[in-house]
Amino acid sequence: MIVRLGLLGAALALVATTTVASAAPTTLKLAYFGSTRSPTWREVMSPWADDVARDSKGTIKIDKFPGGTLGRNPRVQVKLVMDGVTDLGFFVPSYTPGRFPDTQIMELPGIVNHSLESSIAIWRLYNQGLLRGFDKFKVLMLVTTDPYTIHTKKPVKRIADLKGLKLRAGGPVAGATMKALGAIPVGMPIPAVAQNISKGILDGSAVDWNVLYAFRIVDVARHHYMGLVGTVPIGILMNKAKWNGLPAAAKASFNKHSGEALARRHGISNAGVQKRLGAKTRKDPKHSVIEPSPAAKKQWASIMKPVVSQWAKKHPNGEKLLQTLRNELANIRAGK
């Protein structure tokens, strides 16, 4: 009897321990190589993580590691996710050349008007299975920046002034765009741009207002030519093994707050950021902002058109991607 009671007590203790263990939330790490001051972190990523954890029914906890705490090099963010250094990681597809070849579609100039429509559009392209390279990941966010414009240390008042300038280009499509404008494209991670403009290695960069301020490029590039080039895709990836091991309630919460819902959240937030920072810059007497004239816009469009057509012809699925993107943009603009 004593032995049976002892065994029963041990069994009950084991059940209690197992119940407590199963009730403990899974802790996930979220990495971001940018600053906590960045609106991408402050207004999108951080509150998104809070919402996901809140609605997971206590199954997950998300620890945040902004500022490059788990790795500062933008080029290794995908590897950090694959290796399990972080469970969730912010990434820029163009920093891993060849892995996500179809996201280049969003870098083409003259296609989109703002990041709300482009963010929804790129998510829909992904959701239709048209973007390669994501099989090993759970994709939670895939969006874009606003269309980039040109920001330089030297004054640029017309397209001809770009000739010979060394401008940072984030990938081959951006490089082709810079070449078409007569500039010299220079590949470089965005965190290094401000320092290299200051040193004279670069003359400027194509960025949007958000990136201009988030990475302190605004301190050294005070001349802004508002000719529109392409956007830059960005997003959040999750280690697929970690995703597969999550409880159903955690997966449901991620799915609720991610995907197209997160694309809209990012786009709405970014629209406000672009408006605020653009207005701030225009009011600053230390800065000059040049809006292209109608004639200059026509010339700009003529220069950009071959960049788009040549990419579509060279890319193995370029024509289909381009037509699908244009169809989705038309749907989005029509409220669909």
TAMO-V736843 format. One record per residue. N is the residue number from 1. RES is the residue in one small letter. PSI is psi as a letter, one per 40 degrees, with the letter a starting at -180 (999 if undefined). BURIAL is b if it has 16 or more other C-alpha atoms within 10 Angstrom, else e. Layout:
N_RES_PSI_BURIAL + N_RES_PSI_BURIAL
This chain:
1_m_d_e + 2_i_d_e + 3_v_d_e + 4_r_d_e + 5_l_d_e + 6_g_d_e + 7_l_d_e + 8_l_d_e + 9_g_d_e + 10_a_d_e + 11_a_d_e + 12_l_d_e + 13_a_d_e + 14_l_d_e + 15_v_d_e + 16_a_d_e + 17_t_d_e + 18_t_d_e + 19_t_d_e + 20_v_d_e + 21_a_d_e + 22_s_d_e + 23_a_e_e + 24_a_h_e + 25_p_i_b + 26_t_h_b + 27_t_h_e + 28_l_i_b + 29_k_h_b + 30_l_h_b + 31_a_i_b + 32_y_h_b + 33_f_e_b + 34_g_a_b + 35_s_i_e + 36_t_e_b + 37_r_e_e + 38_s_h_b + 39_p_d_b + 40_t_d_b + 41_w_d_b + 42_r_d_e + 43_e_e_b + 44_v_c_b + 45_m_d_b + 46_s_d_b + 47_p_d_e + 48_w_d_b + 49_a_d_b + 50_d_d_e + 51_d_d_e + 52_v_d_b + 53_a_d_b + 54_r_d_b + 55_d_e_b + 56_s_e_b + 57_k_f_e + 58_g_e_e + 59_t_e_b + 60_i_i_b + 61_k_h_b + 62_i_h_b + 63_d_h_b + 64_k_h_b + 65_f_g_b + 66_p_i_b + 67_g_e_b + 68_g_f_b + 69_t_d_e + 70_l_e_b + 71_g_h_b + 72_r_d_b + 73_n_h_e + 74_p_d_b + 75_r_e_b + 76_v_e_e + 77_q_d_b + 78_v_d_b + 79_k_d_e + 80_l_d_b + 81_v_d_b + 82_m_d_b + 83_d_e_e + 84_g_e_e + 85_v_d_b + 86_t_i_b + 87_d_d_b + 88_l_h_b + 89_g_h_b + 90_f_h_b + 91_f_i_b + 92_v_h_b + 93_p_d_b + 94_s_e_b + 95_y_e_b + 96_t_g_b + 97_p_h_e + 98_g_d_e + 99_r_d_e + 100_f_g_b + 101_p_d_e + 102_d_e_b + 103_t_e_b + 104_q_d_b + 105_i_d_b + 106_m_e_b + 107_e_e_b + 108_l_h_b + 109_p_i_b + 110_g_e_b + 111_i_d_b + 112_v_i_b + 113_n_d_e + 114_h_i_b + 115_s_e_b + 116_l_d_b + 117_e_d_b + 118_s_d_b + 119_s_d_b + 120_i_d_b + 121_a_d_b + 122_i_d_b + 123_w_d_b + 124_r_d_b + 125_l_d_b + 126_y_d_b + 127_n_d_e + 128_q_e_e + 129_g_f_e + 130_l_e_e + 131_l_h_b + 132_r_i_e + 133_g_e_e + 134_f_e_e + 135_d_d_e + 136_k_e_e + 137_f_i_b + 138_k_h_b + 139_v_h_b + 140_l_d_b + 141_m_h_b + 142_l_h_b + 143_v_a_b + 144_t_i_b + 145_t_i_b + 146_d_i_b + 147_p_h_b + 148_y_i_b + 149_t_i_b + 150_i_h_b + 151_h_h_b + 152_t_i_b + 153_k_d_b + 154_k_i_b + 155_p_h_b + 156_v_h_b + 157_k_e_b + 158_r_i_e + 159_i_d_b + 160_a_d_e + 161_d_e_e + 162_l_e_b + 163_k_h_e + 164_g_e_e + 165_l_i_b + 166_k_h_b + 167_l_h_b + 168_r_h_b + 169_a_h_b + 170_g_e_b + 171_g_a_b + 172_p_d_b + 173_v_d_b + 174_a_d_b + 175_g_d_b + 176_a_d_b + 177_t_d_b + 178_m_d_b + 179_k_d_b + 180_a_d_b + 181_l_e_b + 182_g_e_b + 183_a_i_b + 184_i_h_b + 185_p_h_b + 186_v_h_b + 187_g_h_e + 188_m_h_b + 189_p_i_b + 190_i_d_b + 191_p_e_b + 192_a_e_e + 193_v_d_b + 194_a_d_b + 195_q_d_b + 196_n_d_b + 197_i_d_b + 198_s_d_b + 199_k_e_e + 200_g_e_e + 201_i_d_e + 202_l_i_b + 203_d_e_b + 204_g_a_b + 205_s_i_b + 206_a_h_b + 207_v_i_b + 208_d_i_b + 209_w_d_b + 210_n_d_b + 211_v_d_b + 212_l_d_b + 213_y_d_b + 214_a_d_b + 215_f_f_b + 216_r_f_b + 217_i_d_b + 218_v_d_b + 219_d_d_e + 220_v_e_b + 221_a_h_b + 222_r_e_b + 223_h_h_b + 224_h_h_b + 225_y_h_b + 226_m_f_b + 227_g_h_b + 228_l_h_b + 229_v_a_b + 230_g_i_b + 231_t_i_b + 232_v_h_b + 233_p_i_b + 234_i_i_b + 235_g_a_b + 236_i_h_b + 237_l_i_b + 238_m_i_b + 239_n_h_b + 240_k_d_b + 241_a_d_e + 242_k_d_b + 243_w_d_b + 244_n_d_e + 245_g_e_e + 246_l_i_e + 247_p_i_e + 248_a_d_e + 249_a_d_e + 250_a_d_b + 251_k_d_b + 252_a_d_b + 253_s_d_b + 254_f_d_b + 255_n_d_e + 256_k_d_e + 257_h_e_b + 258_s_a_b + 259_g_b_b + 260_e_d_b + 261_a_d_e + 262_l_d_b + 263_a_d_b + 264_r_d_b + 265_r_d_b + 266_h_d_b + 267_g_d_b + 268_i_d_e + 269_s_d_b + 270_n_d_b + 271_a_d_b + 272_g_d_e + 273_v_d_b + 274_q_d_b + 275_k_d_e + 276_r_d_e + 277_l_d_b + 278_g_d_e + 279_a_d_e + 280_k_d_e + 281_t_d_b + 282_r_d_e + 283_k_e_e + 284_d_h_e + 285_p_e_e + 286_k_e_e + 287_h_i_b + 288_s_h_b + 289_v_h_b + 290_i_h_b + 291_e_h_e + 292_p_i_b + 293_s_i_e + 294_p_d_e + 295_a_d_e + 296_a_d_e + 297_k_d_b + 298_k_d_e + 299_q_d_e + 300_w_d_b + 301_a_d_b + 302_s_d_e + 303_i_d_e + 304_m_d_b + 305_k_d_b + 306_p_d_e + 307_v_d_b + 308_v_d_b + 309_s_d_e + 310_q_d_e + 311_w_d_b + 312_a_d_b + 313_k_d_e + 314_k_d_e + 315_h_h_e + 316_p_d_e + 317_n_f_e + 318_g_d_b + 319_e_d_e + 320_k_d_e + 321_l_d_b + 322_l_d_b + 323_q_d_e + 324_t_d_b + 325_l_d_b + 326_r_d_e + 327_n_d_e + 328_e_d_b + 329_l_d_b + 330_a_d_e + 331_n_d_e + 332_i_d_e + 333_r_d_e + 334_a_e_e + 335_g_e_e + 336_k_999_e
